[in-house]
Amino acid sequence: MEGLKRNDYLLAAAILLAALLLFLLLSFGMAPGARIRIQVDGEEYGVYSLAEEQKIQIGDGNTVQIQNGAARMEWANCPDQLCLHQREISRSGETIVCLPNRIIITVLGGEESSLDGIAG
């Protein structure tokens, strides 16, 4: 069996370049978000503006903080605490998920709604 040939190196370089371009397009091509939507058990809990700094209490066990145009999970009563270690989100399509508590926070783009609040 022979070592790597010139074409193997070219193929590897092309794949790495394509991956880097895709990463850059996805990272920098995402528009800043205007709102977040919080879902609990698949049901919409509320839609909140990223422009308004606030803390949102979700039930007895979770707190979402919106500050400086970004949202993060501030406190959660789940056993693994993975949602607390996810980075803050501010770009359209980004999410934070707390599986044990069945919470999904998604950044929405577009125009801000004049109605923010808790549903249900």
C-alpha positions as CSV (number, residue, x, y, z in Angstrom):
1,M,0.0,0.0,0.0
2,E,1.4,3.3,-1.0
3,G,1.4,6.6,0.9
4,L,-0.8,9.6,0.2
5,K,-0.6,11.0,-3.3
6,R,-0.8,14.6,-4.5
7,N,-4.5,14.2,-5.4
8,D,-5.3,13.0,-1.9
9,Y,-3.8,16.1,-0.4
10,L,-5.7,18.3,-2.9
11,L,-9.0,16.5,-2.0
12,A,-8.4,16.9,1.7
13,A,-7.6,20.6,1.2
14,A,-10.7,21.1,-0.9
15,I,-12.9,19.5,1.8
16,L,-11.4,21.6,4.5
17,L,-11.8,24.8,2.5
18,A,-15.5,23.9,1.8
19,A,-16.1,23.2,5.5
20,L,-14.5,26.5,6.4
21,L,-16.6,28.4,3.9
22,L,-19.8,26.7,5.0
23,F,-18.9,27.6,8.7
24,L,-18.3,31.2,7.8
25,L,-21.5,31.5,5.8
26,L,-23.5,30.0,8.6
27,S,-21.8,32.0,11.4
28,F,-21.7,35.4,9.8
29,G,-24.7,35.0,7.5
30,M,-27.2,34.8,10.3
31,A,-29.1,37.9,10.9
32,P,-29.5,39.4,14.4
33,G,-32.7,38.3,16.0
34,A,-35.4,40.5,17.2
35,R,-37.3,38.2,19.6
36,I,-37.1,34.9,21.3
37,R,-39.9,32.3,21.5
38,I,-40.0,30.0,24.5
39,Q,-41.8,26.7,24.2
40,V,-42.6,24.3,27.0
41,D,-43.7,20.7,26.2
42,G,-44.1,21.8,22.6
43,E,-46.6,24.6,23.5
44,E,-45.7,28.2,23.0
45,Y,-45.1,29.8,26.4
46,G,-44.3,33.3,25.1
47,V,-42.5,35.6,22.7
48,Y,-40.2,38.3,24.1
49,S,-38.2,41.2,22.6
50,L,-34.4,41.0,22.7
51,A,-34.4,44.8,22.9
52,E,-36.0,44.8,26.4
53,E,-33.8,43.6,29.3
54,Q,-35.8,41.3,31.5
55,K,-35.9,38.0,33.4
56,I,-38.5,35.5,32.5
57,Q,-39.6,32.9,35.1
58,I,-40.7,29.7,33.5
59,G,-42.7,27.7,36.0
60,D,-40.9,27.0,39.3
61,G,-37.7,25.8,37.9
62,N,-36.2,28.0,35.1
63,T,-35.2,31.6,34.5
64,V,-34.2,33.1,31.2
65,Q,-32.4,36.4,31.1
66,I,-32.4,38.8,28.2
67,Q,-29.6,41.3,28.4
68,N,-27.7,43.3,25.8
69,G,-29.7,41.9,23.0
70,A,-29.1,38.3,23.8
71,A,-30.8,35.6,25.8
72,R,-29.4,32.9,28.1
73,M,-30.7,30.4,30.6
74,E,-29.9,31.9,34.0
75,W,-31.2,29.2,36.3
76,A,-32.6,25.7,35.9
77,N,-33.6,23.0,38.3
78,C,-32.7,20.2,35.9
79,P,-30.2,17.6,37.2
80,D,-27.6,17.9,34.4
81,Q,-27.5,21.7,34.1
82,L,-26.4,21.5,30.5
83,C,-28.7,24.4,29.5
84,L,-26.9,26.7,31.8
85,H,-23.6,26.0,30.0
86,Q,-25.0,26.8,26.5
87,R,-23.8,30.1,25.2
88,E,-26.1,33.1,25.0
89,I,-28.1,33.4,21.8
90,S,-28.9,36.5,19.7
91,R,-28.9,35.4,16.0
92,S,-31.9,34.2,14.1
93,G,-32.3,30.4,14.4
94,E,-30.1,29.9,17.4
95,T,-31.6,27.8,20.2
96,I,-31.1,26.8,23.8
97,V,-32.6,23.5,24.9
98,C,-33.3,22.1,28.3
99,L,-34.3,18.5,27.7
100,P,-35.3,17.5,31.3
101,N,-37.7,20.4,31.6
102,R,-38.8,20.2,27.9
103,I,-37.9,23.9,27.2
104,I,-36.8,25.3,23.8
105,I,-35.7,28.9,23.4
106,T,-35.4,30.0,19.8
107,V,-34.3,33.4,18.4
108,L,-36.7,34.7,15.8
109,G,-35.7,37.3,13.2
110,G,-37.7,39.9,11.4
111,E,-39.7,42.8,12.7
112,E,-40.4,43.1,16.4
113,S,-43.9,42.4,17.5
114,S,-45.7,45.1,19.4
115,L,-47.1,42.3,21.7
116,D,-44.8,40.5,24.1
117,G,-45.8,38.4,27.0
118,I,-46.8,35.0,28.3
119,A,-49.4,32.9,26.6
120,G,-51.8,30.8,28.5
